[in-house]
Amino acid sequence: MKKKKLQTVKATVSEMFELPKEITLNMPKINLIGNNQMLVENHRGIIEYTPSIIRVNSTIGLIRVQGEELHLRNIAEEDIMISGDIKSIEFI
């Protein structure tokens, strides 16, 4: 309960000072370029990696990317680049 209250305070401060939530709340930030590339920032690791499904752990839960010929192009401590024919993105 204490953690939830802290998150609420951080969200309020973030809105007051117009700070990016992905920085202050450590939330994932997702950038899509068409349906061919996806950049996920602030991830917590790869859970599943197949040519049709990639599941990425984050602070808000799992992010499931479904498609065809999916590849992990860049994997860094802070971000992941996924490429291929992206069909859907789901937050679990």
Rosetta constraint file for C-alpha pairs under 8 A:
AtomPair CA 1 CA 5 HARMONIC 6.40 0.50
AtomPair CA 2 CA 6 HARMONIC 6.31 0.50
AtomPair CA 3 CA 7 HARMONIC 6.29 0.50
AtomPair CA 4 CA 8 HARMONIC 6.30 0.50
AtomPair CA 5 CA 9 HARMONIC 6.29 0.50
AtomPair CA 6 CA 10 HARMONIC 6.16 0.50
AtomPair CA 7 CA 11 HARMONIC 6.07 0.50
AtomPair CA 7 CA 25 HARMONIC 7.10 0.50
AtomPair CA 8 CA 12 HARMONIC 6.19 0.50
AtomPair CA 9 CA 13 HARMONIC 6.20 0.50
AtomPair CA 10 CA 14 HARMONIC 5.97 0.50
AtomPair CA 10 CA 24 HARMONIC 6.83 0.50
AtomPair CA 10 CA 25 HARMONIC 6.67 0.50
AtomPair CA 11 CA 15 HARMONIC 6.22 0.50
AtomPair CA 11 CA 21 HARMONIC 7.23 0.50
AtomPair CA 11 CA 24 HARMONIC 7.73 0.50
AtomPair CA 11 CA 25 HARMONIC 6.96 0.50
AtomPair CA 12 CA 16 HARMONIC 6.14 0.50
AtomPair CA 13 CA 17 HARMONIC 6.18 0.50
AtomPair CA 14 CA 18 HARMONIC 5.62 0.50
AtomPair CA 14 CA 19 HARMONIC 4.82 0.50
AtomPair CA 14 CA 20 HARMONIC 6.82 0.50
AtomPair CA 14 CA 21 HARMONIC 6.36 0.50
AtomPair CA 14 CA 24 HARMONIC 6.57 0.50
AtomPair CA 15 CA 19 HARMONIC 6.46 0.50
AtomPair CA 19 CA 23 HARMONIC 7.71 0.50
AtomPair CA 19 CA 24 HARMONIC 7.09 0.50
AtomPair CA 20 CA 24 HARMONIC 6.53 0.50
AtomPair CA 21 CA 25 HARMONIC 5.30 0.50
AtomPair CA 21 CA 26 HARMONIC 6.99 0.50
AtomPair CA 21 CA 27 HARMONIC 6.56 0.50
AtomPair CA 22 CA 26 HARMONIC 4.93 0.50
AtomPair CA 22 CA 27 HARMONIC 4.34 0.50
AtomPair CA 22 CA 28 HARMONIC 5.92 0.50
AtomPair CA 22 CA 29 HARMONIC 6.07 0.50
AtomPair CA 22 CA 42 HARMONIC 7.60 0.50
AtomPair CA 23 CA 27 HARMONIC 6.96 0.50
AtomPair CA 26 CA 42 HARMONIC 6.57 0.50
AtomPair CA 26 CA 59 HARMONIC 7.17 0.50
AtomPair CA 27 CA 42 HARMONIC 6.46 0.50
AtomPair CA 27 CA 58 HARMONIC 7.51 0.50
AtomPair CA 27 CA 59 HARMONIC 6.06 0.50
AtomPair CA 27 CA 60 HARMONIC 6.86 0.50
AtomPair CA 28 CA 40 HARMONIC 6.59 0.50
AtomPair CA 28 CA 41 HARMONIC 5.44 0.50
AtomPair CA 28 CA 42 HARMONIC 4.81 0.50
AtomPair CA 28 CA 43 HARMONIC 6.17 0.50
AtomPair CA 28 CA 58 HARMONIC 6.43 0.50
AtomPair CA 28 CA 59 HARMONIC 7.09 0.50
AtomPair CA 28 CA 60 HARMONIC 7.63 0.50
AtomPair CA 29 CA 39 HARMONIC 7.94 0.50
AtomPair CA 29 CA 40 HARMONIC 5.78 0.50
AtomPair CA 29 CA 41 HARMONIC 5.04 0.50
AtomPair CA 29 CA 42 HARMONIC 6.71 0.50
AtomPair CA 30 CA 38 HARMONIC 6.86 0.50
AtomPair CA 30 CA 39 HARMONIC 5.59 0.50
AtomPair CA 30 CA 40 HARMONIC 4.67 0.50
AtomPair CA 30 CA 41 HARMONIC 6.40 0.50
AtomPair CA 31 CA 38 HARMONIC 5.66 0.50
AtomPair CA 31 CA 39 HARMONIC 5.08 0.50
AtomPair CA 31 CA 40 HARMONIC 6.71 0.50
AtomPair CA 32 CA 36 HARMONIC 7.83 0.50
AtomPair CA 32 CA 37 HARMONIC 5.85 0.50
AtomPair CA 32 CA 38 HARMONIC 4.58 0.50
AtomPair CA 32 CA 39 HARMONIC 6.53 0.50
AtomPair CA 33 CA 37 HARMONIC 5.14 0.50
AtomPair CA 33 CA 38 HARMONIC 6.34 0.50
AtomPair CA 35 CA 84 HARMONIC 7.76 0.50
AtomPair CA 35 CA 85 HARMONIC 6.10 0.50
AtomPair CA 35 CA 86 HARMONIC 5.12 0.50
AtomPair CA 35 CA 87 HARMONIC 7.21 0.50
AtomPair CA 36 CA 83 HARMONIC 5.45 0.50
AtomPair CA 36 CA 84 HARMONIC 5.10 0.50
AtomPair CA 36 CA 85 HARMONIC 5.30 0.50
AtomPair CA 36 CA 86 HARMONIC 5.97 0.50
AtomPair CA 37 CA 81 HARMONIC 7.02 0.50
AtomPair CA 37 CA 82 HARMONIC 5.67 0.50
AtomPair CA 37 CA 83 HARMONIC 4.45 0.50
AtomPair CA 37 CA 84 HARMONIC 6.63 0.50
AtomPair CA 37 CA 86 HARMONIC 7.65 0.50
AtomPair CA 38 CA 81 HARMONIC 5.73 0.50
AtomPair CA 38 CA 82 HARMONIC 5.06 0.50
AtomPair CA 38 CA 83 HARMONIC 6.39 0.50
AtomPair CA 39 CA 79 HARMONIC 6.84 0.50
AtomPair CA 39 CA 80 HARMONIC 5.70 0.50
AtomPair CA 39 CA 81 HARMONIC 4.56 0.50
AtomPair CA 39 CA 82 HARMONIC 6.36 0.50
AtomPair CA 40 CA 79 HARMONIC 5.40 0.50
AtomPair CA 40 CA 80 HARMONIC 5.21 0.50
AtomPair CA 40 CA 81 HARMONIC 6.52 0.50
AtomPair CA 41 CA 78 HARMONIC 5.66 0.50
AtomPair CA 41 CA 79 HARMONIC 4.18 0.50
AtomPair CA 41 CA 80 HARMONIC 6.58 0.50
AtomPair CA 42 CA 58 HARMONIC 7.09 0.50
AtomPair CA 42 CA 78 HARMONIC 5.07 0.50
AtomPair CA 42 CA 79 HARMONIC 6.00 0.50
AtomPair CA 43 CA 56 HARMONIC 6.88 0.50
AtomPair CA 43 CA 57 HARMONIC 6.09 0.50
AtomPair CA 43 CA 58 HARMONIC 4.86 0.50
AtomPair CA 43 CA 59 HARMONIC 7.46 0.50
AtomPair CA 43 CA 77 HARMONIC 7.94 0.50
AtomPair CA 43 CA 78 HARMONIC 6.24 0.50
AtomPair CA 43 CA 79 HARMONIC 6.25 0.50
AtomPair CA 43 CA 80 HARMONIC 7.54 0.50
AtomPair CA 44 CA 56 HARMONIC 7.14 0.50
AtomPair CA 44 CA 57 HARMONIC 4.93 0.50
AtomPair CA 44 CA 58 HARMONIC 4.92 0.50
AtomPair CA 44 CA 59 HARMONIC 7.16 0.50
AtomPair CA 45 CA 56 HARMONIC 5.90 0.50
AtomPair CA 45 CA 57 HARMONIC 5.37 0.50
AtomPair CA 45 CA 58 HARMONIC 7.47 0.50
AtomPair CA 46 CA 54 HARMONIC 7.60 0.50
AtomPair CA 46 CA 55 HARMONIC 6.13 0.50
AtomPair CA 46 CA 56 HARMONIC 4.64 0.50
AtomPair CA 46 CA 57 HARMONIC 6.13 0.50
AtomPair CA 47 CA 54 HARMONIC 7.57 0.50
AtomPair CA 47 CA 55 HARMONIC 5.27 0.50
AtomPair CA 47 CA 56 HARMONIC 5.58 0.50
AtomPair CA 47 CA 57 HARMONIC 6.38 0.50
AtomPair CA 48 CA 53 HARMONIC 7.14 0.50
AtomPair CA 48 CA 54 HARMONIC 5.34 0.50
AtomPair CA 48 CA 55 HARMONIC 4.91 0.50
AtomPair CA 48 CA 56 HARMONIC 7.21 0.50
AtomPair CA 49 CA 53 HARMONIC 6.12 0.50
AtomPair CA 49 CA 54 HARMONIC 4.60 0.50
AtomPair CA 49 CA 55 HARMONIC 6.64 0.50
AtomPair CA 50 CA 54 HARMONIC 6.14 0.50
AtomPair CA 50 CA 70 HARMONIC 7.28 0.50
AtomPair CA 51 CA 67 HARMONIC 7.69 0.50
AtomPair CA 51 CA 68 HARMONIC 6.11 0.50
AtomPair CA 51 CA 69 HARMONIC 4.83 0.50
AtomPair CA 51 CA 70 HARMONIC 4.72 0.50
AtomPair CA 51 CA 71 HARMONIC 6.68 0.50
AtomPair CA 52 CA 66 HARMONIC 5.60 0.50
AtomPair CA 52 CA 67 HARMONIC 5.01 0.50
AtomPair CA 52 CA 68 HARMONIC 4.94 0.50
AtomPair CA 52 CA 69 HARMONIC 6.27 0.50
AtomPair CA 52 CA 70 HARMONIC 5.97 0.50
AtomPair CA 53 CA 64 HARMONIC 6.94 0.50
AtomPair CA 53 CA 65 HARMONIC 5.68 0.50
AtomPair CA 53 CA 66 HARMONIC 4.64 0.50
AtomPair CA 53 CA 67 HARMONIC 6.51 0.50
AtomPair CA 53 CA 70 HARMONIC 7.27 0.50
AtomPair CA 54 CA 64 HARMONIC 5.86 0.50
AtomPair CA 54 CA 65 HARMONIC 5.19 0.50
AtomPair CA 54 CA 66 HARMONIC 6.63 0.50
AtomPair CA 54 CA 70 HARMONIC 7.57 0.50
AtomPair CA 55 CA 62 HARMONIC 6.47 0.50
AtomPair CA 55 CA 63 HARMONIC 5.59 0.50
AtomPair CA 55 CA 64 HARMONIC 4.43 0.50
AtomPair CA 55 CA 65 HARMONIC 6.26 0.50
AtomPair CA 56 CA 62 HARMONIC 5.66 0.50
AtomPair CA 56 CA 63 HARMONIC 5.13 0.50
AtomPair CA 56 CA 64 HARMONIC 6.49 0.50
AtomPair CA 57 CA 61 HARMONIC 6.08 0.50
AtomPair CA 57 CA 62 HARMONIC 4.69 0.50
AtomPair CA 57 CA 63 HARMONIC 6.38 0.50
AtomPair CA 58 CA 62 HARMONIC 5.90 0.50
AtomPair CA 58 CA 63 HARMONIC 7.19 0.50
AtomPair CA 61 CA 91 HARMONIC 6.93 0.50
AtomPair CA 61 CA 92 HARMONIC 5.89 0.50
AtomPair CA 62 CA 91 HARMONIC 5.85 0.50
AtomPair CA 62 CA 92 HARMONIC 5.03 0.50
AtomPair CA 63 CA 89 HARMONIC 6.95 0.50
AtomPair CA 63 CA 90 HARMONIC 5.73 0.50
AtomPair CA 63 CA 91 HARMONIC 4.74 0.50
AtomPair CA 63 CA 92 HARMONIC 6.25 0.50
AtomPair CA 64 CA 89 HARMONIC 5.68 0.50
AtomPair CA 64 CA 90 HARMONIC 5.03 0.50
AtomPair CA 64 CA 91 HARMONIC 6.35 0.50
AtomPair CA 64 CA 92 HARMONIC 7.30 0.50
AtomPair CA 65 CA 86 HARMONIC 7.01 0.50
AtomPair CA 65 CA 87 HARMONIC 7.65 0.50
AtomPair CA 65 CA 88 HARMONIC 5.84 0.50
AtomPair CA 65 CA 89 HARMONIC 4.61 0.50
AtomPair CA 65 CA 90 HARMONIC 6.49 0.50
AtomPair CA 66 CA 86 HARMONIC 6.10 0.50
AtomPair CA 66 CA 87 HARMONIC 5.63 0.50
AtomPair CA 66 CA 88 HARMONIC 5.21 0.50
AtomPair CA 66 CA 89 HARMONIC 6.46 0.50
AtomPair CA 67 CA 84 HARMONIC 7.18 0.50
AtomPair CA 67 CA 85 HARMONIC 5.38 0.50
AtomPair CA 67 CA 86 HARMONIC 4.41 0.50
AtomPair CA 67 CA 87 HARMONIC 4.60 0.50
AtomPair CA 67 CA 88 HARMONIC 6.69 0.50
AtomPair CA 68 CA 84 HARMONIC 6.25 0.50
AtomPair CA 68 CA 85 HARMONIC 5.10 0.50
AtomPair CA 68 CA 86 HARMONIC 6.66 0.50
AtomPair CA 68 CA 87 HARMONIC 7.64 0.50
AtomPair CA 69 CA 84 HARMONIC 5.22 0.50
AtomPair CA 69 CA 85 HARMONIC 6.39 0.50
AtomPair CA 70 CA 82 HARMONIC 6.76 0.50
AtomPair CA 70 CA 83 HARMONIC 5.63 0.50
AtomPair CA 70 CA 84 HARMONIC 4.40 0.50
AtomPair CA 70 CA 85 HARMONIC 6.63 0.50
AtomPair CA 70 CA 86 HARMONIC 7.39 0.50
AtomPair CA 71 CA 82 HARMONIC 5.67 0.50
AtomPair CA 71 CA 83 HARMONIC 5.30 0.50
AtomPair CA 71 CA 84 HARMONIC 6.24 0.50
AtomPair CA 72 CA 80 HARMONIC 7.10 0.50
AtomPair CA 72 CA 81 HARMONIC 5.88 0.50
AtomPair CA 72 CA 82 HARMONIC 4.72 0.50
AtomPair CA 72 CA 83 HARMONIC 6.48 0.50
AtomPair CA 73 CA 80 HARMONIC 7.47 0.50
AtomPair CA 73 CA 81 HARMONIC 5.28 0.50
AtomPair CA 73 CA 82 HARMONIC 5.84 0.50
AtomPair CA 73 CA 83 HARMONIC 6.63 0.50
AtomPair CA 74 CA 79 HARMONIC 7.72 0.50
AtomPair CA 74 CA 80 HARMONIC 5.45 0.50
AtomPair CA 74 CA 81 HARMONIC 4.96 0.50
AtomPair CA 74 CA 82 HARMONIC 7.50 0.50
AtomPair CA 75 CA 79 HARMONIC 6.26 0.50
AtomPair CA 75 CA 80 HARMONIC 4.64 0.50
AtomPair CA 75 CA 81 HARMONIC 6.66 0.50
AtomPair CA 76 CA 80 HARMONIC 6.19 0.50
